[in-house]
Amino acid sequence: MKPLLAALLGALALQMGLLALAPAAMANVVAYVDIGSQRMDVWVEGTRQFSWPVSTARKGYLTPTGSFRPQRLHRRYFSRKYDNAPMPYAVFFHRGWAIHGTNDLNRLGRPASHGCIRLSPGHAAMFYRLIGAHGRTGTRIVITR
């Protein structure tokens, strides 16, 4: 029944010209990142399950906006670009940008990164496990300003 409902919602969204909503409507897990409020809301099968503070790009850097699917996941990853900085539970969604854990907890809730979306390590682990349970194709990441 769920695949049928997702297909119907997607078709309805396309017919109404709501192309941006169609991919999210068809995903089991949707992470909505709001750059303005520095929060990430995670919806699972149509119900908001989590709302977490994040850090996105600070002045001079960019967090991309749009709708993305996870491309690759790494439980342990170290940045090749920024001095081997740890990026636990990294979920890469567009080129080199990822949602990942950080130990810089005091900066969550305000812009502080080089462009990635940073979460507390516990929240990053929960998001990582959700994607593992529902699959990359069943997950959408929607980033807005």
C-alpha positions as protocol buffer text, in pm:
chain_id: "A"
residue {
  index: 1
  type: MET
  ca { x: 0 y: 0 z: 0 }
}
residue {
  index: 2
  type: LYS
  ca { x: 282 y: 245 z: 85 }
}
residue {
  index: 3
  type: PRO
  ca { x: 443 y: 228 z: -263 }
}
residue {
  index: 4
  type: LEU
  ca { x: 103 y: 291 z: -421 }
}
residue {
  index: 5
  type: LEU
  ca { x: 38 y: 589 z: -193 }
}
residue {
  index: 6
  type: ALA
  ca { x: 384 y: 730 z: -265 }
}
residue {
  index: 7
  type: ALA
  ca { x: 328 y: 691 z: -639 }
}
residue {
  index: 8
  type: LEU
  ca { x: -11 y: 862 z: -618 }
}
residue {
  index: 9
  type: LEU
  ca { x: 129 y: 1151 z: -412 }
}
residue {
  index: 10
  type: GLY
  ca { x: 419 y: 1187 z: -654 }
}
residue {
  index: 11
  type: ALA
  ca { x: 187 y: 1187 z: -956 }
}
residue {
  index: 12
  type: LEU
  ca { x: -41 y: 1441 z: -791 }
}
residue {
  index: 13
  type: ALA
  ca { x: 252 y: 1667 z: -704 }
}
residue {
  index: 14
  type: LEU
  ca { x: 383 y: 1647 z: -1062 }
}
residue {
  index: 15
  type: GLN
  ca { x: 38 y: 1719 z: -1204 }
}
residue {
  index: 16
  type: MET
  ca { x: -2 y: 2022 z: -979 }
}
residue {
  index: 17
  type: GLY
  ca { x: 340 y: 2152 z: -1080 }
}
residue {
  index: 18
  type: LEU
  ca { x: 492 y: 2090 z: -739 }
}
residue {
  index: 19
  type: LEU
  ca { x: 808 y: 1929 z: -872 }
}
residue {
  index: 20
  type: ALA
  ca { x: 1011 y: 2016 z: -564 }
}
residue {
  index: 21
  type: LEU
  ca { x: 769 y: 1825 z: -341 }
}
residue {
  index: 22
  type: ALA
  ca { x: 746 y: 1511 z: -552 }
}
residue {
  index: 23
  type: PRO
  ca { x: 1082 y: 1355 z: -454 }
}
residue {
  index: 24
  type: ALA
  ca { x: 1027 y: 1420 z: -83 }
}
residue {
  index: 25
  type: ALA
  ca { x: 675 y: 1277 z: -99 }
}
residue {
  index: 26
  type: MET
  ca { x: 814 y: 950 z: -234 }
}
residue {
  index: 27
  type: ALA
  ca { x: 1089 y: 904 z: 29 }
}
residue {
  index: 28
  type: ASN
  ca { x: 1055 y: 708 z: 353 }
}
residue {
  index: 29
  type: VAL
  ca { x: 1306 y: 935 z: 530 }
}
residue {
  index: 30
  type: VAL
  ca { x: 1320 y: 1308 z: 460 }
}
residue {
  index: 31
  type: ALA
  ca { x: 1567 y: 1542 z: 627 }
}
residue {
  index: 32
  type: TYR
  ca { x: 1465 y: 1907 z: 597 }
}
residue {
  index: 33
  type: VAL
  ca { x: 1758 y: 2138 z: 668 }
}
residue {
  index: 34
  type: ASP
  ca { x: 1664 y: 2503 z: 723 }
}
residue {
  index: 35
  type: ILE
  ca { x: 1974 y: 2720 z: 691 }
}
residue {
  index: 36
  type: GLY
  ca { x: 1791 y: 3021 z: 837 }
}
residue {
  index: 37
  type: SER
  ca { x: 1693 y: 2848 z: 1161 }
}
residue {
  index: 38
  type: GLN
  ca { x: 2001 y: 2619 z: 1169 }
}
residue {
  index: 39
  type: ARG
  ca { x: 1780 y: 2313 z: 1229 }
}
residue {
  index: 40
  type: MET
  ca { x: 1727 y: 1975 z: 1068 }
}
residue {
  index: 41
  type: ASP
  ca { x: 1387 y: 1807 z: 1097 }
}
residue {
  index: 42
  type: VAL
  ca { x: 1381 y: 1437 z: 1017 }
}
residue {
  index: 43
  type: TRP
  ca { x: 1055 y: 1282 z: 899 }
}
residue {
  index: 44
  type: VAL
  ca { x: 1012 y: 906 z: 886 }
}
residue {
  index: 45
  type: GLU
  ca { x: 719 y: 766 z: 688 }
}
residue {
  index: 46
  type: GLY
  ca { x: 531 y: 1094 z: 704 }
}
residue {
  index: 47
  type: THR
  ca { x: 584 y: 1172 z: 1074 }
}
residue {
  index: 48
  type: ARG
  ca { x: 835 y: 1415 z: 1218 }
}
residue {
  index: 49
  type: GLN
  ca { x: 1057 y: 1208 z: 1444 }
}
residue {
  index: 50
  type: PHE
  ca { x: 1346 y: 1444 z: 1522 }
}
residue {
  index: 51
  type: SER
  ca { x: 1439 y: 1813 z: 1522 }
}
residue {
  index: 52
  type: TRP
  ca { x: 1808 y: 1885 z: 1579 }
}
residue {
  index: 53
  type: PRO
  ca { x: 2031 y: 2193 z: 1580 }
}
residue {
  index: 54
  type: VAL
  ca { x: 2291 y: 2202 z: 1303 }
}
residue {
  index: 55
  type: SER
  ca { x: 2575 y: 2419 z: 1183 }
}
residue {
  index: 56
  type: THR
  ca { x: 2589 y: 2508 z: 816 }
}
residue {
  index: 57
  type: ALA
  ca { x: 2830 y: 2728 z: 618 }
}
residue {
  index: 58
  type: ARG
  ca { x: 2979 y: 3030 z: 788 }
}
residue {
  index: 59
  type: LYS
  ca { x: 3044 y: 3356 z: 605 }
}
residue {
  index: 60
  type: GLY
  ca { x: 3258 y: 3303 z: 297 }
}
residue {
  index: 61
  type: TYR
  ca { x: 3145 y: 2942 z: 245 }
}
residue {
  index: 62
  type: LEU
  ca { x: 2838 y: 2777 z: 92 }
}
residue {
  index: 63
  type: THR
  ca { x: 2595 y: 2505 z: 190 }
}
residue {
  index: 64
  type: PRO
  ca { x: 2414 y: 2401 z: -129 }
}
residue {
  index: 65
  type: THR
  ca { x: 2036 y: 2423 z: -142 }
}
residue {
  index: 66
  type: GLY
  ca { x: 1802 y: 2185 z: -320 }
}
residue {
  index: 67
  type: SER
  ca { x: 1678 y: 1830 z: -296 }
}
residue {
  index: 68
  type: PHE
  ca { x: 1935 y: 1549 z: -282 }
}
residue {
  index: 69
  type: ARG
  ca { x: 1971 y: 1177 z: -222 }
}
residue {
  index: 70
  type: PRO
  ca { x: 2255 y: 1034 z: -13 }
}
residue {
  index: 71
  type: GLN
  ca { x: 2535 y: 933 z: -249 }
}
residue {
  index: 72
  type: ARG
  ca { x: 2768 y: 754 z: -11 }
}
residue {
  index: 73
  type: LEU
  ca { x: 2795 y: 682 z: 360 }
}
residue {
  index: 74
  type: HIS
  ca { x: 3105 y: 650 z: 578 }
}
residue {
  index: 75
  type: ARG
  ca { x: 3087 y: 561 z: 945 }
}
residue {
  index: 76
  type: ARG
  ca { x: 3439 y: 700 z: 989 }
}
residue {
  index: 77
  type: TYR
  ca { x: 3570 y: 961 z: 751 }
}
residue {
  index: 78
  type: PHE
  ca { x: 3843 y: 1224 z: 767 }
}
residue {
  index: 79
  type: SER
  ca { x: 3842 y: 1536 z: 551 }
}
residue {
  index: 80
  type: ARG
  ca { x: 4106 y: 1541 z: 281 }
}
residue {
  index: 81
  type: LYS
  ca { x: 4051 y: 1913 z: 233 }
}
residue {
  index: 82
  type: TYR
  ca { x: 4053 y: 2038 z: 595 }
}
residue {
  index: 83
  type: ASP
  ca { x: 4350 y: 1889 z: 785 }
}
residue {
  index: 84
  type: ASN
  ca { x: 4207 y: 1540 z: 830 }
}
residue {
  index: 85
  type: ALA
  ca { x: 3919 y: 1680 z: 1037 }
}
residue {
  index: 86
  type: PRO
  ca { x: 3701 y: 1393 z: 1166 }
}
residue {
  index: 87
  type: MET
  ca { x: 3361 y: 1358 z: 1000 }
}
residue {
  index: 88
  type: PRO
  ca { x: 3191 y: 1070 z: 1186 }
}
residue {
  index: 89
  type: TYR
  ca { x: 2878 y: 919 z: 1034 }
}
residue {
  index: 90
  type: ALA
  ca { x: 2927 y: 1114 z: 711 }
}
residue {
  index: 91
  type: VAL
  ca { x: 2638 y: 1113 z: 463 }
}
residue {
  index: 92
  type: PHE
  ca { x: 2764 y: 1265 z: 139 }
}
residue {
  index: 93
  type: PHE
  ca { x: 2480 y: 1414 z: -63 }
}
residue {
  index: 94
  type: HIS
  ca { x: 2634 y: 1647 z: -326 }
}
residue {
  index: 95
  type: ARG
  ca { x: 2993 y: 1645 z: -450 }
}
residue {
  index: 96
  type: GLY
  ca { x: 3205 y: 1690 z: -135 }
}
residue {
  index: 97
  type: TRP
  ca { x: 2924 y: 1814 z: 91 }
}
residue {
  index: 98
  type: ALA
  ca { x: 2802 y: 1591 z: 371 }
}
residue {
  index: 99
  type: ILE
  ca { x: 2589 y: 1575 z: 681 }
}
residue {
  index: 100
  type: HIS
  ca { x: 2818 y: 1451 z: 959 }
}
residue {
  index: 101
  type: GLY
  ca { x: 2894 y: 1460 z: 1328 }
}
residue {
  index: 102
  type: THR
  ca { x: 3112 y: 1720 z: 1495 }
}
residue {
  index: 103
  type: ASN
  ca { x: 3278 y: 1759 z: 1832 }
}
residue {
  index: 104
  type: ASP
  ca { x: 3236 y: 2138 z: 1809 }
}
residue {
  index: 105
  type: LEU
  ca { x: 2906 y: 2121 z: 1998 }
}
residue {
  index: 106
  type: ASN
  ca { x: 2917 y: 2483 z: 2118 }
}
residue {
  index: 107
  type: ARG
  ca { x: 2868 y: 2604 z: 1761 }
}
residue {
  index: 108
  type: LEU
  ca { x: 2558 y: 2397 z: 1680 }
}
residue {
  index: 109
  type: GLY
  ca { x: 2264 y: 2624 z: 1606 }
}
residue {
  index: 110
  type: ARG
  ca { x: 2466 y: 2883 z: 1416 }
}
residue {
  index: 111
  type: PRO
  ca { x: 2670 y: 2896 z: 1094 }
}
residue {
  index: 112
  type: ALA
  ca { x: 3019 y: 2759 z: 1161 }
}
residue {
  index: 113
  type: SER
  ca { x: 3122 y: 2507 z: 891 }
}
residue {
  index: 114
  type: HIS
  ca { x: 3304 y: 2515 z: 560 }
}
residue {
  index: 115
  type: GLY
  ca { x: 2973 y: 2415 z: 397 }
}
residue {
  index: 116
  type: CYS
  ca { x: 2887 y: 2075 z: 539 }
}
residue {
  index: 117
  type: ILE
  ca { x: 2592 y: 2027 z: 770 }
}
residue {
  index: 118
  type: ARG
  ca { x: 2720 y: 1939 z: 1114 }
}
residue {
  index: 119
  type: LEU
  ca { x: 2526 y: 1756 z: 1387 }
}
residue {
  index: 120
  type: SER
  ca { x: 2612 y: 1625 z: 1730 }
}
residue {
  index: 121
  type: PRO
  ca { x: 2776 y: 1282 z: 1694 }
}
residue {
  index: 122
  type: GLY
  ca { x: 2475 y: 1107 z: 1851 }
}
residue {
  index: 123
  type: HIS
  ca { x: 2230 y: 1270 z: 1611 }
}
residue {
  index: 124
  type: ALA
  ca { x: 2460 y: 1200 z: 1315 }
}
residue {
  index: 125
  type: ALA
  ca { x: 2471 y: 833 z: 1418 }
}
residue {
  index: 126
  type: MET
  ca { x: 2091 y: 817 z: 1440 }
}
residue {
  index: 127
  type: PHE
  ca { x: 2053 y: 974 z: 1094 }
}
residue {
  index: 128
  type: TYR
  ca { x: 2318 y: 739 z: 952 }
}
residue {
  index: 129
  type: ARG
  ca { x: 2133 y: 436 z: 1094 }
}
residue {
  index: 130
  type: LEU
  ca { x: 1799 y: 560 z: 955 }
}
residue {
  index: 131
  type: ILE
  ca { x: 1948 y: 574 z: 607 }
}
residue {
  index: 132
  type: GLY
  ca { x: 2094 y: 228 z: 658 }
}
residue {
  index: 133
  type: ALA
  ca { x: 1750 y: 95 z: 754 }
}
residue {
  index: 134
  type: HIS
  ca { x: 1554 y: 269 z: 476 }
}
residue {
  index: 135
  type: GLY
  ca { x: 1818 y: 281 z: 203 }
}
residue {
  index: 136
  type: ARG
  ca { x: 1972 y: 566 z: 9 }
}
residue {
  index: 137
  type: THR
  ca { x: 1695 y: 557 z: -251 }
}
residue {
  index: 138
  type: GLY
  ca { x: 1435 y: 581 z: 25 }
}
residue {
  index: 139
  type: THR
  ca { x: 1595 y: 896 z: 169 }
}
residue {
  index: 140
  type: ARG
  ca { x: 1575 y: 1260 z: 64 }
}
residue {
  index: 141
  type: ILE
  ca { x: 1770 y: 1559 z: 194 }
}
residue {
  index: 142
  type: VAL
  ca { x: 1599 y: 1894 z: 131 }
}
residue {
  index: 143
  type: ILE
  ca { x: 1800 y: 2207 z: 209 }
}
residue {
  index: 144
  type: THR
  ca { x: 1641 y: 2554 z: 208 }
}
residue {
  index: 145
  type: ARG
  ca { x: 1745 y: 2905 z: 315 }
}
